[in-house]
Amino acid sequence: MIQEILIALSGHASALFVDSDDPNVDATLVSPDLTDLAASEIALLGNIGQIALYHRLLKRHLSIILSSHDSLVCRAVAASLLHTHLRRFQDHILAIEKRILTEDTDIVGAYRNVPLSALVTEVNPWQRLLRWYWTVSTFITPSVSNDTGEDGQKPANSATLIDYLRQEAQTGFEDIEAAAIQLSCVAEKTWLRLTSTWLLYGRLPEHGSGDLLLDMILASKSSPHTEFAINPEMIPSIVEPQTAASILFVGKTLNQLHAYQSLDQPSHISQESKLGLVATHTAILSSLTFPLSSNALSRAIAQIRKSLSQNVLQLLLPAEEVALALGILKDFFLLENGEFAVLLIEEAHRTTQAKNKSLFSQTTDLVSSLRNLSLKDSNLFDLTTRVFRSLTNLSNASNEDDYLDRARHLLRLSLLPRSDPYARPSSNQSKFNDVLIPATRVHLTMTLPPPLDLFLSLQDISTYSHINSYLLSLRVTQLSLSSLWRHRSSPISLPAALTRQIWATASSAHLLLSTLTSHLSDILYPSFTRFREWTTSAPRDPETLASAHRGLLSTLTHALLLTDELYTTELRSLLTHSSSLVGLFERLMASTATGHADLVQGRVEVDRARKRVDAGMRGLVRRLRAVDVERAGLEVAAGGEVPDLPREGWVAAGMGVQRLLMRLDFARVGDEEEGL
């Protein structure tokens, strides 16, 4: 019987016990053929059978995990359980067998008898540990009997297993704590080795890439470059969000470097320097101790990022590329290039008029005419091409032509995609994108080829598009109001009092919008110039540039009042009423010139439009006063911790709403006053 017991404890089938796939049984483990045993002996055999069953099921289940699980981390933990932890138990059984053969008096009694109680005493401490091993193995891959259980447990991945083992190390049992720490070391070492391929070489490992916290998006027609993104479900708890972002940045930088060199671009980094860089980063990772500390891992990744920035920055993201991108953003999105803004507005007006003329010249049905009236991306592409052709004709230097050619390839005016009809629209971001071309939602956007995508994101470009639509809407309305002065000397059949009121309203609206535009320019251009000077003051890594740039955009959107929904609503209302006033006035002038009979109704409509503009100006000024009160004493945050940030921030002090109100000089205007 002793021999059968030792065979069973070694993980083999035995005639003493009933084979089972469920370890959560005890009384039925002892074979019913054993009828000569006392109840106490059956109870002792039940304990031994339970341990033997755990050992046998563990060997079988861990072998399945090793051969079929997708995660290398999970397979590494299973291998450690099978070949290290269960091996210790096997060695313990062999040691018991040796003691029996050598007749050790601690386990062998009189007449060379081996009491069952002595065997149970030797192996019983392993029961809790083997049960825990079984829990871990079924957490990695649910057993066949539990696969369709009530909890619907799914196989574990690297992140969930690492977190689970760390949690299990705090159960309070010393043996389980020690085993959990050992398995945590195995899991984290495997995870770090897989991650090191990404950190050292910028590529995913051939085997085990599914264990990393990254997802690879392959190149396609819509996205010609292979992209990488963080998978939140694969981030272990030891990896902080900022550390995960740095891991993505380091590997993405190296990946971009390899792509840059594959295009036969000149390299300023020798092969020896590259090998030295890899050796330095390997030493940083090798200095980590296991189980990993979240702070130690964050420091190591930060050191690698800093080393990479100091050695690779000039090759991957030259300062010239940063300056070029910022120049394009400032000139064309923030409209510092006034000629571009005027030409774009004029070309948009011509395109709209051409479409309107085609609507009335066609003899087809109205539905077809309205369908042809809508602009397409091809029309917008032609519009942008004509604008840049005109800018090139106005330029005088060859280097300026190269700059405009680069901008022409990066910028495009396109239709805004239709949003989900069930999604809640973002009111602030969609108030001004249909002013440039009425009834057509368009925006200026920019493609981000490598390496510009290291410090600029699509969200950044989207923010620039909103700012651009905001500024363009002001310019469009200003030019529209200015066009009224062409009719100043023309004969008009209006009462003198109404004529004076119309010119006073138009002048006030133009003054208001001009002052507002000037105030926004005083915020935008010095702030952007300060940021560009900061980027050239010292070498900056792409992540620092991206963080500072996001801070700049956050500050600018706040300073430009784009975050205030009530203000943008009042402004859009004023712009709409001003355009309506201009249109009705020009129609009245045309009616006067042609001797149209219905002039009285035209005068009434113009007067109503004038009053709406007056009300719109009063509403806008009231909102500006309210914003001034709400923001009193508040400083605009820089938007993130940026090294060497100017003490005054990106936006200089004294550029708040109070300064705008002083320039407008509307303090004497009451809410009940008729005109402005």
C-alpha atoms as one frame of an Amber mdcrd trajectory, in Angstrom:
protein
   0.000   0.000   0.000   2.835   2.425   0.803   4.214   1.913  -2.679   0.808
   2.655  -4.248   0.488   5.781  -2.118   3.900   7.052  -3.225   3.025   6.306
  -6.860  -0.225   8.273  -6.497   1.535  11.202  -4.809   4.024  11.264  -7.703
   1.192  12.097 -10.084   0.367   8.667 -11.470  -2.850   6.669 -11.399  -3.231
   4.228  -8.518  -5.651   1.450  -7.665  -6.138   3.010  -4.232  -7.955   6.055
  -5.548 -10.698   6.840  -8.018  -9.588   9.010 -10.930 -11.541  12.276 -11.241
 -11.415  15.517 -13.200 -12.831  17.507 -10.295 -10.523  18.141  -7.326 -13.398
  19.457  -5.191 -14.287  15.972  -3.942 -12.941  13.995  -1.014 -15.063  11.052
   0.178 -15.316   9.454  -3.236 -11.565   9.489  -3.898 -10.820   6.269  -2.007
 -11.507   3.186  -4.102 -14.658   1.311  -2.952 -12.720  -1.966  -3.313 -10.830
  -1.182  -0.103 -13.285  -2.746   2.347 -10.878  -3.834   5.062  -9.885  -0.330
   6.157 -11.131   1.448   9.228 -12.958   4.740   8.980  -9.941   6.647  10.312
  -7.695   5.056   7.693 -10.141   5.933   4.924 -10.151   9.537   6.168  -6.356
   9.648   6.110  -6.303   8.096   2.642  -8.821  10.727   1.557  -6.370  13.502
   2.466  -3.588  11.755   0.581  -5.888  11.128  -2.395  -6.814  14.806  -2.500
  -3.151  15.811  -2.725  -2.434  13.114  -5.316  -5.396  14.265  -7.425  -4.226
  17.890  -7.373  -0.766  16.767  -8.503  -2.137  14.629 -11.317  -4.589  17.270
 -12.582  -1.960  20.000 -12.396   0.473  18.052 -14.553  -2.219  17.412 -17.133
  -3.669  20.943 -17.152  -0.306  22.721 -17.197   0.785  20.596 -20.151  -2.322
  21.788 -22.019  -1.481  25.427 -21.216   2.098  24.983 -22.431   0.958  23.570
 -25.737  -2.027  25.761 -26.548  -2.087  29.127 -24.734  -1.504  32.213 -26.887
   0.328  34.205 -24.216   4.034  33.589 -23.706   3.760  35.098 -20.232   1.049
  32.614 -19.267   3.045  29.758 -20.759   6.132  30.855 -18.834   4.192  30.815
 -15.557   2.758  27.399 -16.425   6.259  26.104 -17.184   7.501  27.419 -13.849
   4.639  25.694 -12.048   5.259  22.425 -13.841   9.051  22.260 -13.846   9.938
  24.190 -10.692   7.134  24.199  -8.151   5.713  20.729  -8.825   9.275  19.461
  -9.097   9.822  20.536  -5.505   6.815  18.504  -4.443   8.109  15.549  -6.451
  11.505  15.886  -4.757   9.732  15.933  -1.407   7.976  12.637  -2.250  11.303
  11.110  -3.322  12.848  12.267  -0.053  10.032  10.535   1.867  10.610   7.361
  -0.129  14.331   7.508   0.634  13.646   7.930   4.337  11.351   4.908   4.265
  13.973   2.811   2.491  16.650   3.873   4.968  14.221   3.172   7.831  14.266
   6.669   9.256  12.736   6.358  12.720  10.889   9.641  12.308   8.633   8.036
   9.736   9.129   4.239  10.088   7.719   2.628  13.223   8.202  -0.704  14.901
   8.394  -3.796  12.781   9.160  -1.568   9.766   5.585  -0.302   9.629   4.868
   3.136   8.114   1.831   4.716   9.798  -0.587   6.514   7.487  -0.686   9.374
   9.965   3.062   9.867   9.508   2.663  10.081   5.730  -0.212  12.517   6.088
   1.899  14.639   8.431   4.673  14.788   5.807   2.521  15.731   2.801  -0.421
  17.581   4.333   1.375  21.008   4.392   1.437  20.814   0.585  -2.322  20.528
   0.259  -3.040  24.269   0.536  -0.212  25.108  -1.867  -1.290  22.539  -4.460
  -4.851  23.822  -4.214  -3.551  27.327  -4.886  -1.485  26.062  -7.832  -4.678
  24.601  -9.240  -6.476  27.941  -8.774  -3.702  29.744 -10.657  -3.679  27.219
 -13.490  -7.448  27.411 -13.940  -7.220  31.213 -13.849  -4.795  31.050 -16.769
  -7.010  28.620 -18.684 -10.304  27.370 -17.230 -10.463  23.603 -16.950 -12.752
  21.630 -19.217 -15.182  20.980 -16.376 -15.356  24.708 -15.538 -15.209  26.075
 -19.074 -18.947  26.392 -19.264 -19.335  27.427 -15.658 -21.588  30.092 -14.336
 -18.913  32.775 -14.218 -18.017  32.429 -17.901 -14.329  32.896 -17.120 -12.094
  33.669 -20.080  -8.440  32.690 -20.491  -6.056  35.128 -18.853  -3.669  37.439
 -20.677  -0.330  38.817 -19.561  -1.750  41.905 -17.821  -4.491  40.110 -15.904
  -2.114  37.329 -14.823   0.523  39.770 -13.543  -2.105  41.691 -11.584  -3.631
  38.456 -10.248  -0.303  37.122  -8.960   0.467  40.432  -7.261  -2.900  40.333
  -5.550  -2.422  36.717  -4.475   0.874  37.628  -2.793  -1.168  39.484  -0.159
  -3.310  36.544   1.038  -1.459  36.257   4.379  -0.169  32.674   4.002   3.611
  32.565   3.907   3.855  29.609   1.526   1.364  31.100  -0.937   3.003  34.532
  -0.658   6.428  33.086  -1.480   5.058  31.090  -4.414   3.100  34.089  -5.740
   6.197  36.307  -5.584   8.251  33.697  -7.440   5.619  33.357 -10.151   5.300
  37.154 -10.345   9.021  37.364 -11.027   8.666  34.817 -13.830   5.693  36.626
 -15.387   7.257  40.087 -15.141  10.636  38.925 -16.461   8.955  37.386 -19.484
   6.843  40.497 -20.022   9.870  42.783 -19.761  11.902  40.651 -22.161   9.136
  40.897 -24.718   8.775  44.629 -24.109  12.545  45.128 -24.406  12.377  44.162
 -28.094  10.124  47.163 -28.616  12.149  49.427 -26.332  15.553  48.514 -27.804
  14.812  48.006 -31.486  11.422  49.602 -32.162   9.770  46.436 -33.413   7.354
  43.913 -32.007   8.731  40.474 -31.101   8.082  37.686 -33.582   6.469  35.590
 -30.851   4.499  36.997 -27.954   3.591  40.389 -29.402   0.072  39.865 -28.065
   1.450  40.164 -24.522   2.520  43.774 -25.038   0.425  46.820 -24.280   0.476
  47.828 -27.953  -1.779  47.281 -30.925  -0.379  47.493 -34.442  -2.560  49.066
 -37.133  -1.263  47.928 -40.508  -0.893  50.308 -43.429  -3.900  50.714 -45.700
  -5.238  53.077 -48.333  -6.664  55.349 -45.665  -3.494  55.163 -43.559  -0.340
  54.586 -45.650   1.868  54.112 -42.589   1.845  51.362 -39.990   0.641  52.871
 -36.731   0.851  51.762 -33.124  -1.532  52.494 -30.284  -1.861  51.602 -26.612
  -4.268  48.812 -25.723  -5.648  49.726 -22.266  -6.702  46.128 -21.585  -3.082
  44.959 -21.834  -1.542  47.425 -19.363  -0.500  45.770 -16.061  -1.065  47.700
 -12.861   2.693  48.181 -12.428   2.731  50.348 -15.573   1.463  53.867 -14.964
  -0.346  55.672 -17.812   2.555  58.080 -18.324   4.988  55.153 -18.429   2.830
  53.371 -20.996   2.832  56.509 -23.147   6.630  56.688 -22.861   6.957  53.022
 -23.871   4.860  53.757 -26.945   6.924  56.853 -27.715  10.322  55.121 -27.406
   9.411  52.225 -29.667   7.604  54.458 -32.126  10.634  56.724 -32.323  12.951
  53.803 -33.095  10.456  52.437 -35.597  10.347  55.804 -37.345  14.142  55.890
 -37.341  14.342  52.528 -39.101  11.747  53.672 -41.628  13.686  56.901 -42.157
  16.903  55.012 -42.825  15.176  52.507 -45.108  14.419  55.408 -47.459  18.189
  55.851 -47.987  18.208  59.075 -46.041  21.617  60.242 -44.803  22.334  59.006
 -41.300  24.491  60.856 -38.793  24.580  57.973 -36.302  27.304  55.388 -36.817
  26.761  51.691 -36.330  28.983  51.784 -33.249  26.843  54.537 -31.758  23.684
  52.525 -32.374  25.174  49.456 -30.712  26.348  51.593 -27.814  22.865  53.044
 -27.454  21.345  49.554 -27.369  23.928  48.472 -24.791  23.149  51.503 -22.624
  19.418  50.865 -22.724  19.952  47.153 -22.063  21.991  48.005 -18.966  19.174
  50.236 -17.717  16.636  47.439 -18.107  19.006  44.865 -16.600  19.359  46.968
 -13.455  15.696  46.406 -12.592  14.940  43.958  -9.808  11.978  41.617  -9.591
   9.202  41.763  -8.711   9.104  45.086 -10.491   8.500  48.344  -8.703   6.244
  50.787 -10.506   8.503  53.719  -9.611  11.669  51.885 -10.666  10.116  50.911
 -13.994   8.987  54.502 -14.599  12.487  55.818 -13.871  14.081  53.261 -16.192
  11.732  54.099 -19.068  12.321  57.816 -18.451  16.103  57.278 -18.627  15.755
  55.403 -21.912  13.546  58.151 -23.299  16.019  60.833 -22.283  18.960  58.910
 -23.731  17.075  58.350 -26.952  16.171  62.012 -27.227  19.748  63.139 -26.716
  21.121  60.785 -29.358  18.406  60.422 -31.990  16.412  63.662 -31.881  18.448
  65.567 -34.443  18.147  62.765 -36.988  14.531  61.834 -36.479  12.949  65.226
 -35.808  15.250  68.018 -36.985  14.625  71.498 -35.692  13.993  72.620 -39.274
  11.015  70.274 -39.553   9.557  71.569 -36.294  10.028  75.174 -37.405   8.437
  74.420 -40.783   5.384  72.766 -39.229   4.891  75.567 -36.710   5.295  78.144
 -39.469   2.579  76.487 -41.561   0.263  76.295 -38.565   0.809  79.944 -37.720
   0.568  81.315 -41.265  -2.378  79.323 -42.574  -4.367  78.061 -39.603  -3.926
  81.124 -37.397  -4.083  83.384 -40.477  -0.935  85.396 -39.848  -0.585  85.293
 -43.628  -3.310  87.811 -44.376  -3.029  87.290 -48.130  -3.967  83.633 -47.693
  -7.081  84.555 -45.713  -8.225  87.136 -48.279  -7.539  84.875 -51.262  -9.295
  81.944 -49.602 -12.378  84.040 -48.856 -12.446  85.467 -52.387 -12.056  82.058
 -54.030 -14.749  80.593 -51.782 -17.058  83.466 -52.750 -16.368  82.923 -56.467
 -16.962  79.190 -56.139 -20.261  79.779 -54.351 -21.409  82.323 -56.935 -20.474
  79.994 -59.789 -22.534  77.229 -58.245 -25.470  79.593 -57.730 -25.364  80.729
 -61.352 -25.305  77.131 -62.551 -28.428  76.480 -60.488 -30.443  79.076 -62.439
 -28.873  78.446 -65.838 -29.687  74.741 -65.961 -32.937  73.630 -67.547 -33.128
  70.365 -65.647 -35.409  69.758 -62.716 -34.889  71.490 -59.387 -33.768  68.338
 -57.547 -30.862  67.796 -59.955 -29.911  71.452 -59.728 -29.814  71.369 -55.929
 -27.733  68.186 -56.044 -25.212  69.886 -58.335 -25.186  72.946 -56.099 -23.521
  71.084 -53.235 -19.728  71.241 -53.232 -17.532  68.179 -53.385 -14.010  67.540
 -52.155 -12.763  67.897 -55.729 -14.212  71.434 -55.862 -12.492  72.280 -52.588
  -9.220  70.819 -53.861  -9.396  73.041 -56.949 -10.220  76.001 -54.725  -7.153
  75.388 -52.533  -4.951  74.922 -55.609  -6.029  78.286 -57.008  -5.330  79.979
 -53.678  -1.781  78.634 -53.488  -1.176  79.438 -57.155  -2.102  83.032 -56.423
   0.150  83.073 -53.353   3.039  81.738 -55.440   2.505  84.482 -58.017   2.667
  87.070 -55.235   5.878  85.679 -53.713   9.253  87.129 -54.649  11.841  84.638
 -53.325  12.550  81.064 -54.404  12.761  79.836 -50.817   9.283  81.242 -50.247
   8.076  79.247 -53.252   9.493  76.072 -51.699   7.743  76.889 -48.442   4.415
  77.448 -50.202   4.861  74.253 -52.198   5.421  72.279 -49.001   2.377  73.899
 -47.406   0.280  73.125 -50.502   1.113  69.426 -50.193   0.285  69.331 -46.472
  -2.855  71.484 -46.340  -6.261  70.787 -47.795  -9.739  72.217 -47.503 -12.245
  69.413 -47.133 -15.818  68.702 -46.213 -16.483  67.770 -42.637 -17.597  64.135
 -42.320 -21.181  63.595 -41.360 -21.454  62.751 -37.710 -23.550  60.033 -36.166
 -27.149  61.355 -36.092 -27.555  59.817 -32.643 -24.396  61.427 -31.281 -24.594
  64.651 -29.341 -22.945  67.402 -31.412 -20.197  69.549 -29.992 -21.701  73.007
 -30.210 -18.546  75.045 -29.706 -16.617  73.157 -32.356 -19.259  73.363 -35.089
 -20.524  76.947 -34.854 -18.228  78.549 -37.432 -17.353  75.910 -40.030 -20.206
  76.878 -42.399 -19.428  80.608 -42.594 -16.721  80.470 -45.277 -19.018  78.645
 -47.694 -22.661  79.108 -46.634 -24.637  75.923 -45.978 -21.478  73.832 -46.442
 -19.464  72.587 -43.471 -15.797  72.741 -44.454 -12.560  72.890 -42.525  -8.884
  73.362 -43.213  -6.854  70.323 -42.229  -3.289  69.078 -42.496  -1.734  65.686
 -43.174   0.906  64.468 -40.724   3.655  62.520 -42.489   6.503  61.119 -40.388
   8.213  62.499 -38.407   5.716  65.312 -37.769   3.298  62.837 -36.199   5.713
  62.422 -33.287   4.790  65.793 -31.792   1.568  66.646 -33.632  -1.599  64.586
 -33.378  -4.858  64.497 -35.295  -6.562  65.994 -32.242  -4.140  68.939 -32.399
  -4.949  69.515 -36.066  -8.654  69.314 -35.260  -8.202  72.051 -32.654  -6.342
  74.189 -35.190  -9.201  73.638 -37.654 -11.712  74.959 -35.113  -9.555  78.015
 -34.424  -9.136  78.579 -38.164 -12.903  78.432 -38.774 -13.396  80.848 -35.867
 -10.929  83.390 -37.248 -12.104  82.978 -40.843 -15.712  83.620 -39.852 -14.675
  86.978 -38.384 -12.708  87.890 -41.526 -15.573  86.846 -43.822 -18.089  88.997
 -41.966 -15.678  91.946 -41.823 -15.159  91.851 -45.583 -18.890  91.465 -46.095
 -19.627  94.560 -43.998 -16.839  96.483 -45.729 -18.475  95.784 -49.082 -21.427
  97.962 -48.048 -19.303 101.089 -48.417 -19.257 100.562 -52.169 -22.894 101.677
 -52.143 -22.305 104.748 -49.943 -22.502 107.167 -52.859 -25.173 105.232 -54.767
 -28.723 106.607 -54.811 -31.000 104.786 -52.429 -34.683 105.279 -51.791 -34.547
 105.137 -47.999 -35.558 107.688 -45.384 -32.599 109.704 -44.124 -33.080 108.539
 -40.525 -33.092 104.877 -41.557 -30.052 105.393 -43.762 -28.104 106.922 -40.879
 -29.130 104.067 -38.600 -28.020 101.444 -41.154 -24.593 103.031 -41.640 -24.204
 103.495 -37.879 -25.065  99.845 -37.224 -22.783  98.597 -39.999 -19.928 100.797
 -38.755 -20.397  99.650 -35.163 -20.532  95.982 -36.174 -17.424  96.370 -38.319
 -15.625  98.171 -35.500 -16.639  95.496 -33.009 -15.450  92.630 -35.205 -12.254
  94.446 -36.200 -11.397  95.147 -32.575 -12.169  91.562 -31.621  -9.979  90.269
 -34.468  -7.153  92.579 -33.449  -7.431  91.436 -29.835  -7.304  87.776 -30.859
  -4.269  88.476 -33.039  -2.510  90.126 -30.096  -3.061  86.901 -28.161  -2.233
  84.412 -30.894   0.885  85.659 -32.610   3.023  86.704 -29.602   2.087  83.472
 -27.824   2.976  81.370 -30.833   6.201  83.294 -31.342   7.097  82.685 -27.697
   6.466  78.975 -28.198   8.633  78.840 -31.332  11.455  80.575 -29.493  11.133
  78.024 -26.706  11.407  75.126 -29.177  14.680  76.509 -30.565  16.208  77.550
 -27.239  17.420  73.999 -26.493  17.134  70.487 -27.978  13.719  69.045 -27.142
  12.563  65.467 -27.479   9.315  64.891 -29.418   7.352  63.962 -26.307   8.319
  67.193 -24.550   7.421  69.146 -27.680   4.068  67.380 -27.881   3.293  68.021
 -24.209   4.219  71.694 -24.463   2.269  72.067 -27.685  -0.843  70.572 -26.122
  -0.432  73.040 -23.280  -0.193  75.880 -25.776  -3.366  74.811 -27.569  -5.251
  74.420 -24.299  -4.176  77.892 -23.246  -5.047  79.468 -26.592  -8.524  77.946
 -26.830  -9.234  79.325 -23.358  -7.797  82.760 -24.125  -9.671  82.936 -27.446
 -12.939  82.312 -25.543 -13.670  79.182 -27.567 -14.371  77.273 -24.367 -17.278
  79.592 -23.505 -20.402  78.244 -25.187 -22.564  81.281 -24.431 -19.987  83.593
 -26.001 -19.676  81.511 -29.179 -23.469  81.377 -29.432 -23.759  85.168 -29.186
 -20.928  85.688 -31.679 -22.379  83.286 -34.215 -25.742  85.031 -33.888 -24.098
  88.394 -34.588 -22.235  87.020 -37.614 -25.435  85.542 -39.034 -27.419  88.761
 -38.541 -24.602  90.852 -40.051 -24.486  88.677 -43.167 -28.276  88.880 -43.393
 -28.126  92.689 -43.170 -25.569  92.861 -45.974 -27.582  90.532 -48.188 -30.870
  92.372 -47.650 -29.217  95.758 -48.183 -27.633  94.662 -51.466 -30.957  93.220
 -52.609 -32.637  96.527 -51.784 -29.986  98.373 -53.789 -30.576  96.058 -56.736
 -34.330  96.635 -56.466 -33.772 100.403 -56.432 -31.576 100.220 -59.526 -34.105
  98.128 -61.478 -37.135 100.046 -60.271 -38.665  97.056 -58.515 -42.081  97.784
 -57.120 -41.766  96.034 -53.768 -39.387  98.543 -52.129 -41.454  99.098 -48.985
 -41.169  95.487 -47.898 -37.438  95.609 -48.608 -37.016  98.647 -46.348 -38.905
  96.895 -43.554 -36.712  93.801 -43.844 -33.511  95.863 -43.832 -34.661  97.746
 -40.733 -35.476  94.485 -38.966 -32.064  93.085 -39.899 -30.424  96.265 -38.557
 -32.218  95.888 -35.234 -31.161  92.242 -35.004 -27.536  93.263 -35.535 -27.880
  95.908 -32.811 -29.327  93.321 -30.441 -26.575  90.878 -31.397 -23.873  93.405
 -30.557 -25.453  94.198 -27.214 -25.768  90.495 -26.414 -22.140  89.852 -27.327
 -20.888  92.737 -25.193 -23.028  91.610 -22.253 -21.504  88.157 -22.508 -18.001
  89.614 -22.663 -18.687  91.544 -19.476 -19.971  88.384 -17.797 -16.883  86.468
 -18.902 -14.695  89.233 -17.514 -16.399  88.876 -14.133 -16.254  85.073 -14.189
 -12.559  85.003 -15.043 -11.502  87.762 -12.685  -8.394  86.694 -10.791  -8.067
  83.431 -12.672  -4.852  82.569 -14.452  -4.778  80.474 -17.598  -3.002  77.195
 -16.919  -0.104  76.256 -19.148  -1.666  72.885 -19.824   0.992  70.600 -18.398
   4.374  70.497 -16.716   6.876  71.766 -19.284  10.564  72.315 -18.508  11.931
  75.841 -19.005   8.446  77.256 -19.445   8.449  81.071 -19.604   7.477  82.518
 -16.268   4.530  84.393 -17.759   3.356  81.311 -19.630   2.491  81.213 -23.278
  -0.076  84.032 -23.091   1.325  87.231 -21.646  -0.418  88.893 -18.728  -2.921
  91.658 -19.390  -4.463  90.006 -22.449  -7.792  89.181 -20.849 -11.347  90.170
 -21.652 -11.052  93.396 -19.658  -8.502  94.682 -22.152 -10.867  93.859 -25.011
 -13.724  95.708 -23.316 -11.528  98.740 -22.781 -10.611  98.746 -26.456 -14.231
  98.436 -27.478 -15.146 101.324 -25.185 -18.664 100.009 -24.768 -18.904 100.871
 -21.091 -21.360 103.679 -21.846 -23.731 101.459 -23.778 -26.790 100.410 -21.795
 -28.766  97.290 -22.369 -31.863  99.340 -23.265 -30.155 101.756 -25.648 -31.551
 101.767 -29.151 -28.346 102.108 -31.190 -24.609 101.803 -30.705
